[in-house]
Amino acid sequence: MTEITGPNRPQPKPVSLDPAKSAVVVLDLNARCHDPEEVCSQLMEPLGGFLERVREASVPVVFTISLQFKGTPLGDAAGPLKRRDTEPVLYPDAFDKFAGGELQAILSGAGTENLIVVGSLTNVAVLYTSTAAARVHRYNVIIPLDGVNAKSTYEHEYAIHQLGILPAGAGDLMRFTKLDMIEFNL
């Protein structure tokens, strides 16, 4: 048995993607992220700029928001992310945002092979959605380490560790990078 002495801390590597085969899923970054007390507020500035680059490359963007916020003032995507009317907002009732099939239908309809996952919390929505993306749906999953976060360093590192060691070939479909290291081949 292999002894693990600490978390797997993958080094971010540059990623070059075909925009026609890529999509971004923004997990649980709703209006609550306007509150500086919420950890997700730390992602607003870096992701706002990243999403503008994504849109310039014509890469589809899909937002998910927890079902508990649907129909409330917190049911909208966070303002700094400048969601466009053409970008769907899904309200799945699960940590794995593929639950219910709506996300998979959108991604497969767009011809997605590469899925960039951003959002909060790393140890909840990011972990479960990324696992399903790789294990069940066989997407190449790209996780920008500065585009996801959790309430504590431990929770964040534990989730990243788990994603890097998924069995049955799913871990091989995970790539870790940074937002500014993602390029689109136009």
N, C-alpha and C positions, 0 to 999 in steps of 0.2 A: 504494500500500500504506500502511495506517495504521501509524504508529510507536507502539508501546506503550512508555511510559517507566517504568512501574512497575506494581505489582500493582493490580488493581481492588479497592478497599476499599469495599464497599457499606455504606451507612448503614442501620442497623436501623430498620425501620418497624413501627408497630403492625399487628397482624393480628387480624381477627375471623373466627371460623370456626363453621360449623354442626357441632355435635358428632356429629350423625347421619351426616355425610359425611366425617368426619375420623378419623385413626388416628395413633398414635405408634409408630415403630419405634426401639428402643433397640439400638444396634449395639455389640457386643463389649465390653459392660461386665459382665464376669464377676467371679468372686471374686478374681482377681489385683488388682483395683482396691482391695482392702483394704490393699495395700502402699503406703505413702506415697511410695515410690520410683517407682511407676508413674504416668505422667502422667494416666491415667484416674482416679486417686484424687481429683484436683482437681474432678471433675464430680459426686462423690457428694452433697455437700450441696445444691448448687443443683438438681440433677435429682431428688433425693428429694422436695423440696418441690413442684417442678413436677409430678411424676407424681401426687402426691396431688390437686392441682387438676384434673388430667386425669381421674383416676378419679371425682372428684366430679361431673364433667360427663358421665360415662358414655362416655368416648372409649376405644375399644379400644387396648390396648398389646400390642405383640409384641416379644419379646426375641430377639436373635440372639447366638450365641456360636460362636467358631471351632471347627470340627470337632475340631481337635487336643486340645481340652479335654473333649470328651464322655466321660463315664464316669470322670472324674478329680475330685479335690476342687476343681479350678478350673472345673469344668463347670457350676457354678451361677451364677445372676445375682448381682451384687454385693448384699450384704445391705442397705446403706443405701437401696436402691431399692425395697425391700419388695414384691418381685414377688408377685402373687397366684396362686393355683393355677389360676385361670381365664385367666391370661395365658400364651400359648404361648411356649415356648423352642424356637427352631430352631437347627440346627447345620449350616448350609450350608458346603460345602468350596470357598469362593470369596470374593474381596473384595467382589464384587457379591452381596449377600444375596438377590437374586431368583433366583440360579442354583438349578436344581432345581425351581422352580415352586411350592414350598410357601408362600412368602411371598405371592406373587401370588394364590394360591388363597384365602388367608385374607383379604387386603385386598379382593379383588373380592367375596367372599362377604359382607363387611361393608358393601358399598356405598361404599367409600372413594373420595373424589375429592381430598381434601387430606391429604398425608402429611407429618407433622412428623418430621424425622430428627434424632436426637440420638445421641451416642456418640463413640467414639475408635477410630481415629485419623482426623482430618479428611482426610488425604491418602491414606487407604487405603479403609476400609469406607465412610466417609461420601461420599467422592468417587465411588466406583464405584457404590454403591447409589443415590445421589441422581441420578446421570447416567442409570442404567437407569430409575429411577422416572419421570423427565421424558421422556427420549428414546424409550424403548420402550413404557412403560405410560401415559404422558401424564398423570401425576398432577401436581397443583399441589404443589410441594415447598416446605416451609417449613423453613428452617434457622435455629434460634436460635444466634447466634454465640457465646453464652456456654454453649451446651449441647453443643458439640463442641470437640475440641482435638487437638493433635498434639505430637510430641516437641520441635519447634522452631517459632519464630514463622514462619520461612521456609516450612516445610512446611505450616503452617496457612494462611498467606496465599496461597501458591501454589494450594492446593486451592480456596479460596474464590474466587480470581481465575478459575480454570478453570470453576467452576460458574456464574459470572456471565456467561461469554462463550460458552457452549455454542452450537454452530450448529444450524440446522434448527428453530428455534423452541423448542428445549429450554431455552435460557437464559431465555426469557420466562416459563417455568413456575417459575422459582426465585424465592423471596422470602426475604429475610434480615431477621431480627428478633432480639429477645432474649426470654428465657423469660418475663419479667414483662410483655412487650408482647403476649403471645398471650392472646386472650379467646375464650370460647366463648359463642355466642348461645344461651342456654337458653330 
